[in-house]
Amino acid sequence: MQNLQTDLIELLKNEDNLVVDNQLNKNKIIEAALKVEPFLISLLIKSNTFKKHFFTEVENVLVFDKIKFQRFVNNKSFLPDSYTAFKNKIGLAVNDDTKDNFIKTKNDVVLVWPHKDCVLEGGQTKENQKRNEIFWNETLAPDSVDRLLDAKAFTNFKKYNKDGEHKVTEINGDENLILKGNNLLVLSSLLKTHRGKIKLIYIDPPYNTGSDSFQYNDNFNHATWLTFMKNRLVVAKELLKEDGLIFVQCDDNEQAYLKVLMDEIFERENFLNQVSAKMKQTSGASGGGEDKRLKKNIEYLIIYSKNRFSFDSFNPIYDETNLQSVIKEMRDEGKSWKYTRVIMSDLNEREYFKEIKDGSGDPIKIYKHSNIVYKTIKELMKSDDLTEEECYYKYYDKIFRDTNAQSSIRTRVMEATNNEGDFFSIDYVPVSGRNKNKLTTLYYKGNNCDLIAWLSDISVKRNKKLVKLEKLGTFWDGFPLNNLTKEGSVKFPNGKKPEALIKKILELTTSEGDLVLDFHLGSGTSAAVAHKMNRKYIGIEQMNYGEEDFVQRIVNVINSEQSGISREVNWQGGGSFIYSELMEYNQYFIDQIQGVKTKDDILTIWHEIQEKAFISYQFDKDVFNKSLEAFKTASLETMQHYLIEVLDKNQLYVNFSEIEDEVFNVSEEDKELNYSFYKK
């Protein structure tokens, strides 16, 4: 912020009364900004820095953001630490620009919290690693934010297929990708290559329970989590296709806050559903304190479209219930199964009647059927000497029920046939629904043209059992988190999700070849399932989980491992993916500092830092070296913390735009692959 203020003082110092005693005359500057005075606009627009941060191009015209500029100049609105304009309260407010006006009567509300107007790098790499990081304020430190989120260089490229690990020689742009490193920085880098290309984003982020992997800034843990999520979700939205979807999994700890936050980012009208997924049996659910709280056995999937007008519909998939449920409903008088019959005639023997148009003007062909014979289940039980259940098995593809199904098509059929005869069928192509763009046949009978719904349309045989298919709703069962140890053939400490759950999500939302993104990859479940289901995928993970991690899991998939959904989808192995990781600079030194065991190691690293690292401009290493003996008396933990603090946090990774800078010593091979990656 100080640098920007200095730049503004220098820019305005020759203007009458805008700078007094080398200080900004804030009232006069703000007054000129609110009036959009030409002299001020002319000065600001000549500066690339101020032009970039306070002007937006709309149809080749630069528009001045006077409110944002006012906030920057009038920095009294920010708290003393200059990190945030929001006070240490979390709640609903009447709009995003107010700091204190929490909700009272207005309906246009958003969630506000400390540091909402900031970007948190969030570079934790180990589950037991606590970090106190800088919050970069988007208004006060725009240059720092831009540098932090600038596209990064990648290194350590590898390709894996059934023949093992290989060097990467080229990148075509359609590969499966596993990217290692800070997920905010990787997501921001993908904006150059994958903006508007992702069909589905699924994430299972840390739930911020206090005992999970989210170990940031203890004093502001809740606000930090919200900032952490907001930063990433804002970028994620830009990566989605216009008809794309995002699923965020969470528990009840942050569900309500997350829902309101996503309403703001994705817009409330793009909210589709919240699914409750049963993940545990209560008899075996973990967690104490049963006297005060119920055991948790439900997790949630919050679902948004990027644009509900572009999103068409979910793919039709169904939950299965057994035959006994089918029979019970058929027996239940007064229900729609009351008029259950079995058709004994050949339905292919039909006579063309006429052609009509549906509401969109598309053709509907009507056919007339004659001499149709029906029998009841009881009649067949007697004639075939079968039990009721045996009848259902034998005739399940010929059993039908009458429904009164009101529709414009039914009305048109009634009008066209003039109630003539008692059995008609139509051929047409639906423009939506489960049979979209497919030639479909419907059957009608009786003077009222009741729709005939076939049992075979909603039932299938599974392992010699007849099951009923129910349309998928918002309660999903059958995804126990226990017994997942062996799934994927990798051990994983916490939070491994079952492949069956991800399979259902992919079936519901994607088709073969669609691109799926998971930027909290964890054990690699989503990438493994996408690979087995022939979807393209990008997986991002920043945590270090050892040898049996997400990379090994996808290698196991390529080598045809048979856990999870493998048998269900007849997985035989094959395919490939490219692995790469962010190119570290100062982050390398942070990792070294955090891994030391002795004070001598710390001092060795300090000598390397002086020679190679970027050090904060506020730190004087010469003064520090004069006090080095005193530094040696501190505890190892204090020494580690201090050296991490002196490193420039905006040089943690190498920016793609700087790979030609000799100071970073980027290899020619990495340069070529980075150019190929960002070009493709």
N, C-alpha and C positions, 0 to 999 in steps of 0.2 A: 504494500500500500504506500509506503514511504516513497518509493521510487516513482510511482505514478503521481503522487502529490507534487514531488519535486519537478517532474516533467510538466505538470500543469502550471506551476508557478513560473517556470521558464517560458512557457508558451504565452502566458497572459501578462507578464511583468511590464510590457510596454503599453498595455491598455489602461485607460484612465480609471483609477481607483479599484481595479480588480485585484491588485496585489498591494498590500500595505505592510511595510516593515518586513518584507520577505514572507508574509503570511497571506493566505487566500482570504479575500473579502467574500466570505461564503454567501451572505445575503444578496449581495449585488450580482454575484455569478449565478446564483440560483434563479434570481428574478429574470436575468437575461436568458437563461436556459428555458424557463417556463414560457417566456414570450417568443422563444425561438428567434432571438435577435440575429440578423444576418451576419454581423461582424463576428459573433461568437461561433456560429456554425462554420463560417469560412475558416476561422483559425483551427477549430477542432478537426475539420475534414482534411486539412493539410497535413496533419500528423497521422502517420500510419497506425500508431498505437491507439489513439483516441478514435480514429475512423473505424478501426477493427472492432472495438469494444462497445461503442455507443451509437453505431449506425447499422441499419439493416437494409439490404438491397431488396426492393420490391418492384418487380417488373422494370428493372434497369434504373430505378430511382432510389437514391439513398434516403432513408427515413431516420430521423434523429430520435433516439430513445431518451426523452428528457427526464422521465421518471428514474430510470437507471442512473443517469448522470447526476440527478439531484441527490440520490442516495449516496453516490460516491463522494460528492463534494461535502455534503452535510453529514460527515461521519460521526457526529454526536449520537446518531441513532444506533450506533453500534456499541456493544458492550465494551468495557475497559480493555479486555484482552484483544479487541479488534477481530475476533473470530466470527462473531455472529450478531445478527440484528435481533435475534429472538431470545427472550428471557428464559430462565431455567424452569419452564413449565411446559407440560405436554398436554395438548387438548385441541378441541375444535374451535376455529375462529371464523369470522365472517368472510374473510378473503385472505389471499396469500401475502398481501402487502402489509397487513397490520401485525403489530407485535403483541399487543395487549388486549385487543377486543375479542375476547373469547365469545363463543356462540351464546346468544340470548334469544333473539327473535327471528333472525334472517335465515333463509333456506340455503343460500349459496355459501357452503362451508368447506373448509379444508382442514387438514391436520397440521398443526404447527408444533415445533419442538426446537430446542437449542441446536444450533449448527445446521439447521435445515438449508441455509443459504451457503453451505460449504461443500467441499469435495474431500472425502476421506480416502487416502490411498489404500489402506487396508491390506498391508503386506504380510500378514501372519503366514508362516509356513509350517509351524508345528502346533499340535493341539494344546500343548502345555505352555505355549509361548505367549506371554502377556506383552502387549505393545501400547505405548502411549504415543499417538501419532499426531501430526499437525493437521488441523482442519484448514484447508485452503478456502478462503472466502471468495465466492465467485465474482463479487463486485470489487472488493478491496485488493484482491490479488489475481486479476484476470490473466496476467502473463504467466504466473506460476501455474495456474490451472491449465492454461493452453499447453504449456510445456509438459506438464504431468500427463495430459491426455493425448499428446501428439503420438502419431503412429510409431511403434517401436520396432527395432530390428530383432530378428530371430536368429538362433544359432543351433548347433547340434542337431541338424536335420538327419533323420533316419527313415527308411521305408521298411515296413514289415509286410511279408506275405508268407505263403505256405513254405517257401524255401528259406525263410529266416530273415535276418536283418541285412539291409543293403544301404549303400550310399545313395543319396538323392542326387540325381543329375539334372532333373528338370521338374517343374511344377506346372501341371496343365490347368489347374483351377477347378477341377471337379473331384479331387481326391477327398477321402475321409481324412479328417485332421484331428490329432490329439495334441493340444498346445499346453505347455507347462509354464506357469507363472501367474503373477497377480491378475485376477480375472477382470478387474476394472480396466487395466492397461491393455490386456489382450482384446477385450470387447471393443475398446476405443480404436484399436488398430484394425479390427475387422470392419469398421465403418468404411475403410478405403477399399475393401474387397468384397464385402457381403451385405452392404446396405440394401434393405428391401428384398433379400433373397431367401430368408429363413421361413419355412412353412410352420414349424412348431418349435417353441422353446419350452423345455421342461426343466425346472430347477428344484432342488431339495436343499435349500440354504440352511445354515445353522439356525436353530429355533430360539436362541437366546434364552435358554432355560436357567443359565447360571452354572450349569454343569456340562454344557456342550463345548464345542470348539471355538465359540465366539468369545475371545479373550482380549477385548479392547477397552481401554479407557474406563476403568472401574467407576470413576466419579460421574460419568455420563453414559453408563452402559446402555440404557434404553434409547436415549437420543442418538448415541453412536450407531446402534443397530439400525435405526430408522434412516440415518444419513447413509450408512453403508448400503442399505437396500435401495434407497432412492437413486443414488448415483448410478447403480448398475441397471436398474429397471428403466431409467431414462434412455440409456444407450441401447438396451435390449429392444425397446419399442422401435427404434430406428432401423434395427436389423430385420425386423419382421416384414414379410410380404404384406400387401394390403389385405389379403384374405387369410393372413397368418393368425396363429393362436399362441397364447402363453398359459402354461399351467405352473402354478407355484404351490409347492407342498409345504404345509406347516402344521403345528399343533395349536392348542387353544391358548398358548402363552402370548402369542403376538397376532393371532388371527384377526381380531377386530381392528387393530391398528393397521395391519397390512392391507386389509380390505379397503379402508378409507384412503390409505396412501395410493393404492392402485387405482381407485376411483379418480384420483387427481391426475395421475400420470397417463392412464389409458382412457380416461373419461368414463363417467358412470354409465353412459348408455352403451358402452362396449362390454360391460360386464355380462357374462353369459350364465354361469352357474357356480355354485360352491358344492363340491362333492364331499360327502363324508365317507371315508374309507376305513373299514374295520380292519385294524392291523394286529389286534391281540384279542385273546379270550380273557374276560375279566377274571376267570378263575386262576389264570396264570399271569395276569398283567403285573408288571413290576411297579414299584413305587410304594412308599410307606405312607403313614399318616392317614390310614383309612378312617380314623375317627373324625377327621376334619375335611377330607377331600375324597371324592370318588376316584377309583382307579381309572387311568387313562387307557382307552382301547381304540380311540378314534383319532385319525388325522384328517386333514382337510386339503383339498385341491381347489384353489381359487383360479377360475378360468375367465380370461378376457380375450376378445378378438381385437386386432388392431383397428379394424374398421368393420362394424357390423353390417354395413351396406354392401361391402365387398365379400364378406364371409357368407357362403351359401348355406351349408348345413353340415352337421356331423355325419360321418359315415354310419350306416345302419349296422349296429352290432347288438347282440341280445344276451341277456342273462338266462341261464338254464335252470329249470326246475324239473323234478322227476315226473314220471307218468302218473303217479298217484294224485298229484295236484291237478293234472289234466282231467282225470276221471272224476275227481270230486267236483270240479267245476261243471262238468257235463251233467252230472247227476242232479246238480242243484237247481231244482225247479224255480222258475222266476228269473233266472239269469239268462244271459244270451245263449247259453248252450241248451236251453230248453228244447229247441226244435232241431236237435241233432239228427241227421239222416246220413245214409250212405247211398251214393249214386251208383247204380249198377249198369248204366248205359255207356256207350262209347261217345265221349264228348267231341271227338273229331268229326263225327258225322253231323255237319251243320250246313245250312243253306244261307248264302249271302242275301241280306235283306235290303240294306241301304247304307249310304255314307252321310254322316252329318259332321258339323264342325263343333269343336269345343270353344270355350270362352276366348281363347287366343287365336281362333281361326284355323287351328290344326285339325286334320281329318280324324274322325272316329268311324271305324267300320263296324256295322252291326250285323250279327249273324243270328239266324233263327234255328232253334233245336226242336225236334219233334220226337214223340214217343219216349220221353225220358222216364226211367223207372227209378224210384227211390225205395229204400227199405230202412226200417228203424233198426237200432242196435238189438232190441229185443227180438225182432223177427229173425235176424241173422244168428243170434245166439241159439234160437230154437232150430232153424233150418240147418245150421252148420255144426250143431252140437258143440258150441264153444262157450267158454266163460266170457263175461263182459270184457275183462282185460285182454283175453286172446283175440276178441273181435277188434279191439282198438289196434292191436299189433298188426293183424291181418289186413285191415281195411283203412289204416290211418291216412293213406294218401288219397282216399276217396270219401272220407268223412267231411261233411260240411255243416255249417250252421247259417241260419238266416239272420241278417241284421237289417235294421231300417236305414242304415248309413245314408244320411242326407248329404247330397253333394250336387253341384251344378251338372255334373255328368249324368248322374242318376235321373235328374229332372229332364235333361235333354233326351235320354233314352226313353223315358216314359212318354214324352211328347211325340217322339219319332215313331214309336211302335203303337201308340194309341191304345195301350194296354192289350194289344192283340197277342194271343197265345200265352204260354206260361213260362217260357224259358228262352232267354236271349244271352248272347255273349258279345263283347265288344273288344276290338283291338285298337290300342292307341299308344302314344309315346308320351309319358309324363314329363313335365318340365322341372319337377322337383321331387323330393322324397327318395325312398329307398330304391325305386326303379327308374330314377331319372335317366332320360335319354335311352331307355331300353323299351323295346316292343313288349307291351303288357296286355294280358287278357284278363277281363273281369266277367263274372257271370251274374245274371239277374234272373229272378223267377217271380211268378205271381203277378196279379194285377197292380200291385204297388211297386213292382220292380225292386223287391228287397235284394240287397247285395248278398251273394253267396260267398262266405269266407271259408277257405279250405283249411282243414286241420294241418295238412302237409305244408302250408305256407308258414305256420308258426310252430312246427314240430320237426324234429330230426331224430334219427337213430344214432345213439352214441354207445359204442361198445355193447351192441345188442339190446340197448335200453332205449325206450322212447321218452324223449324229454321235450318239454314245452319251452319255447323261446319267448321270454318276456323282454320288451323293449327296455333298454338301459335307462335307469333313473339316476338320482343323485345320492343313493346309498349303495356303496360297493362293498361286497363281502368277499372273504376268501383270500386275504393277503397277509397271513401271519408272519411276523418278523422273526419268530423263532425258527429253527431248523434251516437258516440261511447260510450257515457257516461254510458249507461246501459249494454253494451256488457260485458259479463262475470259476471254481477251482482256485480261488484266492481267499485268504483270511483277511478280514477287515474289522477293525476294532469297534466302530460304532456306526449306526445309521445305514447299513446296507439295505437297499430296497429290493423287494422281490421282482424278478423278471416278469412275472404274470401281470403285475400292476402296470409296468411300463408298456407291455404288449397291448393291454387294453387301451391305453392312452393313444398309442400309435395307430391301432386299428380304427379308433374313433375319429382321428384327426388327419391322418396322412395316407398317401398311396406310395407304391414302390417308386423309388427315385427321388422322393421329396427330401428336403434338407432339414435335419433336426439339430438343434443346439442345446447343450447342457453346459452352463458355465459354473456349476458346482458339481463336478463330475464324480467326486468321491471314489467309490469302489468301481465305477465304470459301468454300472448297470444299464443306463440309458444307451450308451454307445454299443454295448454288447448286444442289446435287444435290437437296436436299429440295424446293426450289422447282420444279424440273423434274419431280419425281416426285409432286407434289401432296400433299406433307406440310406441315404447319405447322411453323414453326421459330422459335427464339430464338437469335441469335448474339451473343456478348459478346467484345469485344476491347479491350485497353487500350493496345496498342502503336500508335505513329504510323508509318504506312508510306508517307505521301505521297499523291499524287493517285490513283495506280492501286492502290487498296486494296480491301478487302472490299465497301465500299459501291458502288464503281464496278462491281465484278464482278456484284453482284446486279442493278444497273441494266442491265448488258449482258444478263443472263439475261432480264429483262423484255422487252428489245428483241430477243429471239429469237436471241441468238448461238448458233452451231452447232458449238462445240468440245465436247470431252469426250463425254458420253453423249447429247448433244442428238439426234443422228440415230437412235440406238438406241431412244429413248423418243418419237421423233417430236415433239420440242419445237417449238412454234410461237410461243412468247412469251406475254406477258400476266402478270396477277397484280400484286401490290403488296406493299409492306412499309413499316413506320414506323421511322424512325431517331430516336434520341434519345441524349443523353449525360448523365453525372452532372453535377450542378450544383456547380461548384468554388467553394471559398472560399480557404482558405490554399494549396490546390494550385495555384491561379492564380499566386500569388506564387512558389512553387517553380519552376513552369515559366518564369516571367519571369527568375528568378535564373539558372537553368541555361542560358538562351538568350543571356545578355549577352556582349558582346565586349570591353567596356572597363570600367575602374574607375569612370569617371564614371556609366556606366549603373547600376552596383551602388549607388552613392550615391543616385541618383534613385529606385531601387526601395526603398531603405531609408526614404526620406522617405514614400513611399506606404504602406509596411508600418506605420510608426508611426501613420498616420492611420486605416487601414482593417483591418489584419490582426489576428488573435488571436495574441498573443505568449505564450510560456511564462511561467507565474507565477514561475518561478525566475529569470527574466531581468529586470534593472533597466535599462530603456532610458536613464534619466537618467545613470546611472553610465557606460553605454556611450558616450553622446554626448559626455561630458567627455573621453573617450579617442579620439574620432573621428579625430584627426590621426594617432595611432599606428596605428589600423586601416587608414588609407589606405596605409601603408607595406607592408602584407602583399601577398602575391601575389594575383592575381585568383582563382585556384582556392581559396585559403584564405578569401578574403572570401566567395566563393559558399558554401562549406561552412559557414562560421560563421553566415551569415544564415539558411540553411536550418535549422540546429540551433535557432535561437531561436524558430522558429515552433511553435505548438501543433499537434502532429500529429493531435490529435483534432478539429481544426476544418478538416481538409483539404476536406471537402465539406459541403454543407448537408443537415441531416437533414430528412426529410419533416415531422416533427413541429414543425419550427421555421420553416416557410415563411411564417408570419404575422408573424414577428419582423422589425421594420422594419430592423434592422441588416443583414439579408441582401438587402434591396431586391429581393425576388422580384416579377416582373411579375404582373399579374392574369391574363394569358393563361397563364403557366406554372403559377400556382396552380390555375386551373381544370382544366388538362390533368393535373396531378399528382393532384388529387382524383378525376378521372375514371379515371385509370390504376389507382390503388389501390382504388377502389371496384369496378371491373370485373374 
